[in-house]
Amino acid sequence: MPSASTFRDLAMAYIGVGNSALIPSNASTAMMQSLNRALQQAFGNERKEKISLQVRAPTSITIGQVTNGSQAITFSGFQSWMTGCTVQIAGDAIANQFELNSASVTLNAPYQGSTQSNVTATVYQDSLNLTTEVKAVYPPALLNNQYYVEPLDSRLAQQGQRTIWQNEYSTTPKSARRPETFILEDSLPYLDTPGTRVTFDSLPDTTYVFSFEAELKAPRVTSWSDTRSYFCPGEEDESILYPWALGEFMAWPQFLDDNAIRQIVANQAGEAKTRWQTRTKGFTHTAVDVQSW
């Protein structure tokens, strides 16, 4: 049985409801919020995964229509990977970027060349839109499993380094070469929905594979029809996740005067958290010293 609805059915007993169809909407919301709080607390620093992404070589395209002083374009050949990437359009000395707003492809900055049709351009995949919700990236991040790419904390991080945003503040575009640094940031302006993107300090000059270990955001339940059978490793949802989430559920105002039940559930939640924190994870790993790379 799906894990989310199993927790819902378990929590129903604490509000005296025997049929899920009869759960008050505010109670259902409280149950789901409690489950997600438990997931976020349990998996806040736990979900790590090796991710490898394709970095494409410079790609030649033809844009149907560009207009001087406008961000609007006509471009039928747009592909999702181009979102947020640098595009150098013939006739414009300033490097631009593609944006995706409400399913419409536009330029980040007004086109500075002459109005024209069927203009040639080159797209550089210096921005990677992550399909996985990534909270952090751990070194080493590598290109083709051999070239180290240094993570920066911000756009203007590390005084004296070449800024990876040079093309946004200057008419001199980033150079086409192998990337050496990158940043990780929210990509709402480029995707029109919340997300995360990797942006390199240069325009990749050829095809690469970019790989890194990432810390992923906690799983989230948005519907009781969620089909995942379990969330905890070893399928320990009954002994870890459910007591933890019930402990969160006990904070709901419905239980403010029921101290006996709240204490029992709080004790079970504490035991669940201890079980989670002390479980065997296998081999330990020594932290990587970034300065040694």
SEFI-30232 format. One record per residue: x negated, z negated, y of N, C-alpha, C, O in turn. Coordinates in steps of 0.001 Angstrom, whole numbers, padded with zeros to 6 digits, always signed. Example, Ala and Ser with C-alpha at 12.3 -4.5 7.8 and 13.67 -1.06 7.14 Angstrom:
// SEFI-30232
-013190-007800-005690-012300-007800-004500-013200-007800-003300-014236-008465-003319/-012850-007080-002250-013670-007140-001060-012900-007870+000030-013409-008039+001138/
// end
This chain:
// SEFI-30232
-000844+000000-001195+000000+000000+000000-000876+000000+001241-001909-000669+001252/-000498+000732+002292-001305+000764+003501-001546-000629+004072-000654-001477+004072/-002764-000849+004557-003153-002182+005006-002366-002653+006220-001965-003815+006279/-002137-001766+007199-001461-002172+008433-000055-002690+008162+000319-003759+008643/+000725-001934+007391+002089-002359+007109+002123-003589+006205+003073-004370+006258/+001092-003767+005376+001010-004975+004548+000869-006206+005442+001511-007229+005203/+000029-006103+006469-000108-007221+007401+001207-007462+008145+001617-008609+008320/+001861-006402+008575+003148-006559+009269+004140-007323+008401+004808-008245+008869/+004229-006933+007137+005176-007594+006233+004795-009058+006017+005669-009912+005873/+003509-009344+005996+003057-010720+005845+003419-011544+007087+003867-012685+006978/+003218-010949+008266+003497-011658+009510+004993-011880+009715+005387-012809+010419/+005830-011039+009109+007286-011180+009281+007775-012544+008832+008701-013101+009421/+007152-013087+007784+007603-014365+007255+007478-015482+008279+008221-016462+008222/+006538-015342+009222+006311-016393+010201+007327-016368+011345+007384-017291+012158/+008125-015305+011397+009179-015260+012418+010565-015199+011768+011567-014961+012442/+010606-015419+010450+011884-015492+009758+012618-014184+009640+013849-014170+009644/+011892-013070+009533+012510-011757+009383+012155-011207+008009+010987-011203+007620/+013156-010746+007278+012918-010251+005931+012939-008745+005798+012657-008211+004725/+013267-008060+006865+013358-006594+006830+012604-006040+008032+012889-006420+009167/+011655-005156+007798+010838-004641+008894+011667-003915+009945+011278-003842+011111/+012807-003382+009529+013659-002673+010486+014294-003629+011491+014803-003197+012526/+014265-004927+011190+014908-005913+012064+013906-006675+012944+014290-007597+013663/+012628-006291+012886+011630-006973+013706+011876-006657+015180+011944-005483+015543/+012010-007659+016033+012152-007398+017473+010941-006618+017982+009826-006806+017496/+011164-005754+018949+010084-004897+019433+008921-005709+019996+007760-005341+019815/+009231-006818+020680+008137-007618+021233+007321-008285+020131+006113-008469+020281/+007961-008645+019039+007242-009235+017915+006371-008193+017227+005237-008480+016842/+006900-006988+017072+006128-005910+016457+004892-005593+017295+003808-005363+016758/+005067-005583+018624+003932-005333+019516+002887-006434+019383+001689-006158+019337/+003349-007693+019320+002424-008820+019176+001664-008747+017861+000470-009045+017816/+002349-008351+016786+001686-008207+015491+000579-007156+015559-000532-007390+015082/+000879-006008+016148-000106-004929+016205-001274-005301+017107-002425-005004+016786/-000989-005945+018226-002069-006393+019098-002964-007401+018386-004185-007372+018542/-002361-008283+017614-003128-009292+016873-004018-008635+015827-005172-009026+015654/-003483-007643+015134-004267-006930+014124-005439-006210+014780-006552-006237+014254/-005206-005570+015916-006279-004846+016594-007316-005797+017185-008505-005480+017202/-006878-006957+017669-007855-007932+018159-008771-008391+017027-009981-008519+017212/-008192-008634+015869-009001-009044+014717-009985-007945+014321-011144-008226+014015/-009529-006710+014326-010407-005587+013987-011545-005465+014990-012695-005243+014613/-011217-005613+016271-012246-005500+017303-013273-006617+017194-014469-006381+017367/-012811-007837+016907-013727-008967+016781-014593-008833+015529-015788-009128+015559/-013987-008390+014438-014725-008280+013177-015736-007142+013208-016859-007284+012723/-015328-006003+013786-016175-004814+013736-016891-004536+015048-017438-003450+015240/-016890-005522+015962-017499-005297+017266-018920-004781+017202-019294-003914+017993/-019727-005294+016276-021112-004846+016150-021458-004464+014717-022622-004508+014319/-020453-004094+013954-020650-003888+012522-020684-002427+012087-021378-002079+011131/-019953-001587+012769-019803-000203+012285-020945+000672+012785-020989+001055+013955/-021849+000976+011896-022975+001840+012242-022988+003027+011292-022682+002904+010106/-023346+004169+011839-023288+005384+011038-024323+006384+011544-024550+006490+012749/-024943+007112+010631-025878+008185+010991-025053+009415+011366-024195+009861+010605/-025329+009950+012548-024592+011109+013037-025578+012232+013312-026632+012002+013904/-025248+013431+012892-026058+014620+013164-025169+015678+013805-024080+015969+013310/-025637+016246+014901-024850+017211+015655-025625+018506+015861-026843+018491+016035/-024912+019615+015841-025519+020916+016098-025675+021121+017594-024725+020943+018357/-026880+021497+018010-027136+021907+019397-027355+023416+019371-028281+023901+018721/-026526+024138+020060-026579+025597+020009-027627+026168+020958-027970+025564+021974/-028121+027341+020599-029047+028066+021462-028275+028621+022662-027047+028699+022614/-028973+029009+023742-028290+029613+024884-027373+030754+024433-027772+031615+023649/-026145+030745+024940-025125+031695+024489-024663+032572+025645-024237+032068+026684/-024749+033877+025461-024298+034823+026490-022791+035009+026398-022247+035164+025305/-022117+034994+027542-020666+035165+027595-020304+036104+028745-021140+036448+029580/-019046+036505+028762-018504+037296+029871-017259+036594+030390-016305+036377+029643/-017267+036236+031682-016130+035570+032310-015268+036639+032984-015770+037464+033747/-013966+036613+032694-013073+037666+033165-012951+037761+034668-012893+038860+035218/-012909+036594+035358-012727+036609+036802-013328+035347+037417-013076+034238+036947/-014123+035525+038468-014616+034416+039284-014333+034751+040736-014358+035915+041137/-014062+033715+041518-013687+033910+042912-014564+033049+043800-014736+031858+043540/-015117+033638+044840-015979+032905+045756-015248+031698+046330-014119+031812+046805/-015902+030542+046281-015342+029322+046839-014291+028649+045989-013646+027703+046441/-014101+029120+044754-013053+028561+043898-013637+028068+042580-014625+028605+042080/-013005+027035+042029-013376+026536+040708-012568+027203+039601-012890+027057+038421/-011524+027931+039975-010663+028599+038993-011366+029833+038424-012006+030591+039154/-011238+030017+037129-011809+031189+036462-010820+031715+035429-009867+031036+035047/-011073+032934+034992-010356+033509+033852-011375+033735+032759-012301+034531+032915/-011203+033028+031640-012205+033084+030569-011521+032887+029233-011171+031765+028868/-011328+033969+028504-010618+033913+027224-011524+033518+026065-011035+033194+024983/-012834+033542+026276-013755+033258+025176-014217+031816+025103-015183+031508+024406/-013532+030924+025819-013951+029522+025849-013825+028879+024470-012849+029102+023755/-014833+028073+024105-014810+027288+022877-014979+025815+023221-015609+025481+024225/-014428+024942+022408-014386+023519+022732-015770+022923+022957-015914+022020+023781/-016795+023398+022249-018129+022827+022397-018703+023079+023792-019643+022396+024195/-018162+024037+024530-018671+024368+025865-018258+023361+026930-018797+023381+028036/-017315+022484+026617-016822+021520+027593-017946+020637+028119-018636+019978+027341/-018135+020620+029447-019173+019810+030063-020549+020433+030052-021485+019853+030602/-020701+021602+029441-022014+022244+029346-022346+023018+030620-021465+023443+031368/-023641+023182+030835-024103+023963+031982-023871+025448+031736-024132+025958+030646/-023378+026133+032763-023193+027577+032695-023841+028197+033932-023539+027815+035062/-024730+029154+033702-025383+029881+034787-024705+031241+034908-024822+032091+034025/-023994+031431+036020-023202+032646+036221-023973+033618+037099-024531+033228+038125/-024004+034880+036696-024705+035902+037471-024153+035950+038897-022939+035940+039105/-025052+036001+039867-024633+036069+041262-024511+034722+041933-024248+034660+043134/-024697+033613+041178-024611+032263+041744-025911+031536+041432-026266+031357+040267/-026620+031118+042476-027909+030450+042279-027752+029024+041791-028709+028422+041303/-026543+028476+041920-026315+027086+041543-025774+027002+040122-024780+027649+039792/-026424+026209+039285-025920+025990+037928-024600+025235+038001-024438+024345+038836/-023662+025583+037139-022338+024976+037146-022065+024337+035792-022921+024368+034908/-020887+023763+035624-020462+023216+034338-019008+023585+034097-018228+023775+035030/-018666+023681+032813-017275+023908+032435-016539+022571+032367-017087+021578+031889/-015312+022552+032839-014427+021407+032689-013159+021857+031978-012782+023028+032027/-012511+020904+031317-011255+021183+030636-010215+020228+031184-010229+019042+030855/-009309+020727+032016-008289+019911+032657-006904+020413+032261-006498+021521+032611/-006186+019555+031513-004827+019915+031068-004828+021278+030378-003975+022126+030639/-005798+021465+029501-005926+022681+028681-006363+023895+029488-006431+024993+028936/-006664+023738+030783-007137+024848+031606-008634+024702+031837-009108+023628+032209/-009378+025783+031617-010818+025776+031805-011133+026106+033255-010662+027111+033788/-011934+025252+033893-012347+025475+035277-013838+025226+035388-014488+024812+034428/-014376+025484+036582-015757+025143+036883-015811+023780+037546-014852+023357+038190/-016926+023097+037388-017098+021795+038018-017243+021933+039538-016737+021101+040292/-017933+022980+039980-018162+023211+041411-017647+024596+041793-017610+025487+040945/-017246+024799+043056-016787+026121+043495-017867+027174+043288-019041+026934+043574/-017475+028316+042800-018394+029433+042556-018910+029964+043890-018126+030219+044804/-020232+030131+044003-020842+030535+045263-021217+032005+045350-021700+032459+046388/-021003+032754+044277-021307+034177+044314-020142+034986+044841-019146+034432+045306/-020273+036295+044766-019214+037190+045226-018078+037240+044216-018308+037150+043010/-016867+037382+044701-015711+037533+043814-015899+038771+042960-016197+039845+043483/-015729+038637+041659-015946+039774+040766-015269+039552+039421-014875+038436+039080/-015146+040626+038673-014545+040597+037342-015603+040899+036296-016603+041562+036569/-015359+040395+035084-016234+040648+033937-017704+040366+034279-018573+041221+034107/-017954+039158+034762-019300+038766+035150-020000+038100+033975-019379+037338+033233/-021283+038380+033800-022043+037798+032703-022513+036388+033069-022695+036058+034241/-022701+035580+032046-023143+034202+032248-023811+033709+030971-023670+034315+029908/-024540+032604+031090-025184+031980+029940-024779+030516+029883-024866+029795+030877/-024333+030084+028699-023942+028684+028492-025061+027973+027734-025547+028460+026713/-025459+026814+028253-026478+025986+027614-025811+024702+027123-025146+024014+027898/-025983+024381+025853-025330+023190+025317-026177+021949+025601-026774+021357+024701/-026207+021580+026873-026916+020365+027268-025996+019145+027258-026423+018044+027604/-024750+019335+026868-023782+018237+026758-023091+018339+025408-022589+019400+025039/-023068+017233+024674-022431+017186+023360-021255+016227+023418-021428+015044+023712/-020072+016727+023141-018874+015893+023134-018695+015301+021746-018500+016024+020770/-018764+013989+021671-018727+013309+020385-017301+013192+019870-016409+012742+020590/-017090+013596+018632-015779+013464+018020-015558+012052+017497-014421+011636+017276/-016653+011313+017299-016570+009928+016849-016664+009009+018063-017432+009280+018987/-015896+007935+018068-015945+007003+019185-017197+006142+019082-017271+005223+018267/-018168+006453+019913-019472+005812+019850-019608+004781+020972-019329+005081+022133/-020037+003568+020621-020285+002521+021612-021739+002515+022068-022027+002261+023237/-022644+002793+021152-024068+002726+021482-024842+003616+020529-024374+003948+019441/-026042+003996+020963-026942+004808+020150-028228+004023+019945-028789+003482+020898/-028697+003962+018698-029908+003218+018378-031061+004184+018121-030872+005211+017470/-032254+003864+018624-033412+004709+018335-033812+004564+016878-033522+003542+016256/-034473+005569+016324-034880+006772+017031-033797+007852+017009-033130+008060+015996/-033634+008534+018146-032805+009737+018201-033761+010923+018108-034750+010995+018836/-033456+011837+017217-034419+012896+016909-033800+014280+016995-032604+014461+016765/-034639+015255+017330-034287+016665+017223-035017+017230+016012-036238+017117+015898/-034257+017834+015119-034826+018436+013906-035652+017439+013101-036600+017822+012415/-035287+016150+013188-035950+015085+012444-037439+014949+012740-038185+014409+011923/-037885+015443+013919-039311+015322+014232-039609+015067+015701-040660+014510+016017/-038724+015454+016605-038987+015267+018032-038143+014100+018555-036913+014142+018517/-038828+013055+019045-038125+011892+019566-037483+012222+020906-038115+012841+021762/-036214+011805+021095-035499+011988+022346-035172+010598+022885-034460+009829+022239/-035684+010284+024052-035560+008930+024588-034200+008703+025245-033783+009509+026077/-033499+007621+024888-032236+007304+025562-032480+006651+026909-033335+005773+027026/-031741+007066+027925-031802+006453+029243-030522+005664+029480-029479+005976+028907/-030605+004642+030328-029451+003789+030582-028465+004388+031572-027273+004084+031520/-028951+005236+032473-028075+005774+033508-028621+007086+034020-029694+007528+033610/-027883+007700+034911-028272+008997+035438-029629+008967+036121-030422+009900+035993/-029883+007904+036836-031122+007816+037604-032061+006761+037034-032863+006165+037753/-031944+006543+035721-032755+005505+035076-034232+005866+035086-034611+007036+035138/-035044+004834+035036-036485+004932+034919-037096+005680+036111-037240+006902+036110/-037444+004885+037123-038019+005403+038356-039210+006308+038066-040085+005984+037262/-039216+007439+038737-040337+008357+038586-040118+009421+037538-040852+010409+037503/-039095+009242+036656-038801+010276+035664-037976+011377+036296-037243+011151+037260/-038102+012555+035750-037263+013668+036199-035812+013302+035925-035483+012916+034803/-034934+013413+036922-033525+013098+036709-032859+014163+035863-033082+015356+036071/-032049+013745+034918-031370+014715+034063-030176+015324+034777-029480+016178+034228/-029941+014872+036028-028825+015429+036808-029332+016321+037932-028630+016545+038918/-030547+016830+037785-031150+017632+038841-030250+018801+039242-030148+019133+040423/-029606+019415+038269-028809+020588+038583-027542+020251+039353-026929+021150+039928/-027118+018961+039385-025915+018610+040115-026220+018271+041575-025314+018253+042408/-027485+018004+041887-027843+017626+043242-028818+018608+043883-029330+018340+044970/-029076+019713+043247-030069+020651+043749-029701+022067+043329-028979+022264+042351/-030200+023048+044070-029993+024442+043684-030960+024842+042580-030847+025934+042023/-031912+023969+042258-032852+024239+041180-032272+023731+039868-032137+022520+039691/-031926+024617+038948-031308+024161+037694-032317+023478+036785-033527+023639+036942/-031801+022716+035836-032665+022142+034823-033363+023279+034079-032801+024362+033919/-034573+023029+033634-035319+024076+032947-034863+024210+031503-034339+023264+030915/-035065+025383+030944-034728+025643+029548-035933+025275+028691-036966+025943+028739/-035796+024223+027918-036873+023731+027061-036297+022727+026078-035093+022475+026069/-037156+022159+025256-036719+021132+024313-036384+019841+025059-037208+019357+025835/-035196+019270+024845-034827+018016+025515-035756+016874+025130-036230+016788+023997/-036009+015989+026114-036870+014830+025888-036139+013512+026111-036545+012488+025560/-035064+013512+026910-034284+012308+027162-032801+012652+027156-032428+013823+027233/-031954+011626+027065-030510+011831+027115-029837+010561+027603-030434+009485+027583/-028586+010689+028044-027760+009535+028358-026448+009656+027588-026052+010741+027163/-025795+008525+027424-024511+008438+026732-023524+007866+027731-023762+006795+028289/-022403+008574+027970-021457+008088+028967-020047+008573+028672-019839+009443+027826/-019085+008001+029378-017701+008433+029244-017564+009866+029743-018268+010286+030662/-016647+010611+029124-016526+012033+029443-015143+012422+029929-014736+013573+029771/-014411+011482+030518-013061+011784+030992-013002+012992+031925-012107+013819+031754/-013919+013149+032923-013822+014279+033832-013993+015628+033149-013575+016658+033679/-014607+015617+031976-014890+016869+031304-013917+017172+030165-013761+018330+029776/-013266+016148+029631-012390+016338+028480-010916+016119+028790-010056+016501+027997/-010614+015508+029937-009242+015201+030336-008634+014101+029487-007478+013735+029696/-009378+013569+028540-008952+012406+027755-010190+011529+027552-011309+012037+027612/-010018+010221+027312-011194+009357+027131-012046+009823+025963-011528+010214+024917/-013327+009777+026147-014239+010178+025089-015658+009806+025466-015878+009117+026462/-016613+010253+024685-018016+009960+024926-018807+011247+024785-018497+012092+023946/-019834+011387+025618-020661+012590+025519-022129+012231+025633-022491+011218+026231/-022965+013069+025054-024414+013004+025187-024816+014113+026149-024379+015253+025996/-025650+013787+027147-026142+014801+028066-027664+014764+028082-028267+013711+028289/-028280+015928+027862-029738+016036+027810-030322+016259+029204-029619+016623+030146/-031640+016026+029302-032335+016196+030574-032733+017637+030835-033199+017957+031929/-032561+018513+029856-032944+019918+030024-031908+020805+029361-030977+020327+028712/-032088+022106+029538-031203+023078+028912-031831+023481+027582-032866+024147+027581/-031241+023101+026449-031848+023423+025153-032178+024905+025033-031320+025763+025242/-033419+025193+024698-033892+026569+024694-033660+027300+023384-033833+028516+023303/-033267+026555+022359-033004+027166+021064-032066+026249+020273-031551+025273+020820/-031845+026548+019016-030984+025735+018173-031727+024485+017694-032887+024550+017285/-031031+023347+017755-031591+022090+017261-030512+021343+016484-029322+021644+016582/-030972+020344+015699-030074+019357+015102-030424+018012+015734-031558+017546+015621/-029456+017395+016394-029649+016126+017081-029064+015025+016206-027872+015045+015901/-029895+014060+015797-029437+013016+014890-029792+011635+015431-030820+011453+016084/-028926+010669+015149-029131+009307+015627-028230+008363+014849-027268+008790+014209/-028553+007069+014910-027683+006044+014348-026817+005516+015483-027324+005178+016553/-025522+005447+015250-024590+005052+016303-023812+003809+015898-023513+003594+014723/-023495+003001+016896-022556+001900+016714-021181+002417+017105-020981+002870+018232/-020239+002351+016181-018919+002926+016396-017927+001870+016860-018058+000689+016541/-016954+002308+017601-015897+001409+018028-015100+000949+016817-015059+001628+015791/-014476-000201+016946-013682-000749+015841-012504+000161+015533-011980+000815+016435/-012075+000216+014265-010864+000972+013940-009675+000391+014696-009650-000803+014995/-008709+001214+014998-007550+000774+015776-006268+001259+015113-006187+002402+014662/-005280+000396+015056-003974+000736+014503-003015+001000+015658-002855+000154+016538/-002390+002143+015662-001443+002500+016719-000028+002674+016187+000915+002843+016960/+000120+002633+014862+001441+002798+014252+001463+002078+012916+000456+002034+012210/+002616+001512+012570+002748+000858+011271+002752+001864+010130+002707+001475+008964/+002804+003138+010448+002722+004174+009410+001274+004556+009106+001030+005492+008344/+000317+003843+009692-001105+004060+009408-001317+004042+007889-000840+003139+007202/-002031+005042+007373-002128+005206+005915-003398+004615+005296-003569+004688+004079/-004286+004035+006093-005527+003494+005522-005216+002320+004597-004481+001402+004960/-005784+002365+003408-005480+001344+002400-006159+000020+002692-005621-001029+002339/-007320+000036+003324-008026-001202+003665-008995-000896+004803-009325+000263+005053/-009446-001940+005489-010394-001802+006586-011723-002491+006295-012772-002020+006734/-011691-003587+005569-012902-004360+005303-013673-003794+004113-013066-003347+003140/-015007-003808+004180-015804-003412+003024-015450-004270+001819-015198-005467+001950/-015434-003654+000656-015070-004376-000551-013583-004629-000682-013150-005389-001548/-012791-003989+000183-011327-004117+000142-010897-005585+000278-009979-006032-000409/-011568-006330+001170-011284-007752+001329-010321-008034+002487-010445-009055+003163/-009393-007160+002707-008446-007363+003806-007621-008631+003613-007343-009342+004578/-007226-008921+002360-006388-010101+002107-007106-011405+002443-006484-012347+002935/-008410-011466+002181-009144-012715+002389-009831-012793+003745-010257-013873+004155/-009944-011683+004439-010633-011691+005733-009731-011213+006873-009457-011970+007805/-009274-009978+006804-008564-009402+007944-007211-010062+008202-006906-010412+009342/-006401-010237+007164-005054-010770+007372-005067-012202+007929-004354-012472+008895/-005857-013139+007350-005898-014475+007947-006417-014456+009385-005932-015200+010237/-007395-013611+009642-007960-013485+010988-006879-013025+011972-006699-013610+013040/-006164-011961+011583-005122-011415+012453-003953-012388+012620-003368-012473+013699/-003615-013117+011565-002546-014118+011681-002946-015222+012658-002111-015751+013391/-004250-015565+012657-004731-016545+013621-004513-016071+015046-004168-016861+015925/-004715-014790+015272-004451-014216+016591-002944-014204+016894-002520-014437+018026/-002162-013931+015865-000706-013850+016027-000119-015209+016412+000904-015287+017092/-000779-016272+015968-000279-017612+016268-000343-017950+017761+000250-018935+018200/-001059-017140+018536-001116-017364+019982+000143-016856+020680+000345-017105+021869/+000984-016146+019937+002235-015636+020500+003124-016823+020913+003201-017805+020174/+003792-016758+022065+004594-017897+022550+005606-018443+021545+005983-019611+021633/+006053-017622+020591+007013-018052+019586+006525-019309+018853+007334-020111+018387/+005194-019478+018753+004636-020544+017923+004065-021704+018735+003425-022588+018166/+004279-021720+020045+003656-022740+020875+004062-024159+020487+003281-025093+020665/+005277-024333+019956+005743-025669+019607+005621-025992+018118+006033-027064+017676/+005057-025065+017353+004954-025260+015905+003501-025536+015550+002825-024701+014949/+003029-026725+015931+001611-027040+015791+001140-027107+014345-000009-026776+014055/+002013-027531+013435+001612-027656+012033+001254-026300+011443+000199-026136+010830/+002147-025326+011635+001879-023982+011118+000677-023371+011814-000160-022731+011177/+000594-023567+013109-000519-023000+013864-001842-023547+013352-002820-022804+013270/-001896-024823+013008-003138-025425+012535-003527-024888+011170-004699-024613+010914/-002536-024739+010291-002818-024196+008955-003385-022788+009070-004400-022463+008453/-002722-021958+009864-003174-020579+010019-004528-020531+010714-005374-019709+010361/-004746-021404+011702-006035-021442+012385-007160-021789+011414-008249-021222+011498/-006904-022708+010505-007914-023060+009503-008222-021876+008595-009381-021611+008274/-007175-021167+008185-007376-019998+007330-008138-018905+008079-008981-018219+007500/-007838-018748+009359-008537-017750+010168-010015-018119+010294-010886-017251+010224/-010290-019405+010480-011678-019846+010571-012438-019583+009294-013593-019158+009329/-011795-019833+008161-012430-019557+006870-012697-018060+006705-013736-017663+006179/-011758-017242+007153-011923-015792+007049-013108-015324+007891-013893-014484+007451/-013235-015870+009104-014342-015477+009980-015675-015895+009372-016650-015145+009427/-015717-017094+008791-016942-017555+008146-017305-016663+006969-018469-016311+006784/-016307-016302+006179-016544-015414+005033-017115-014075+005500-018014-013520+004869/-016593-013571+006594-017045-012284+007120-018480-012379+007638-019297-011490+007395/-018773-013446+008341-020083-013592+008972-021183-013907+007978-022351-013622+008243/-020836-014489+006836-021856-014902+005867-021903-014009+004641-022638-014298+003697/-021140-012942+004635-021126-012074+003456-022483-011416+003286-023223-011270+004258/-022821-011018+002072-024079-010347+001781-023990-008904+002236-023053-008187+001885/-024979-008480+003027-024976-007113+003552-026052-006249+002915-026194-005080+003274/-026807-006798+001983-027876-006004+001387-029180-006245+002110-029397-007326+002658/-030054-005250+002120-031370-005392+002725-031255-005561+004229-030382-004970+004865/-032132-006366+004792-032192-006501+006240-033139-005449+006797-034005-004936+006088/-032963-005135+008078-033780-004111+008718-034474-004697+009936-033863-005417+010725/-035742-004387+010083-036481-004819+011257-036101-003955+012440-036036-002732+012315/-035847-004566+013587-035458-003802+014779-036570-002844+015173-037751-003175+015071/-036190-001665+015620-037163-000659+016052-037592-000952+017476-036756-001169+018353/-038882-000957+017703-039415-001130+019057-039484+000228+019707-040266+001082+019288/-038661+000440+020746-038610+001744+021411-039982+002131+021941-040348+003306+021910/-040756+001144+022433-042025+001465+023056-043039+002038+022054-044030+002654+022445/-042774+001826+020760-043722+002327+019768-043531+003799+019455-044322+004399+018726/-042472+004377+020011-042192+005791+019725-042813+006659+020816-042697+007884+020771/
// end
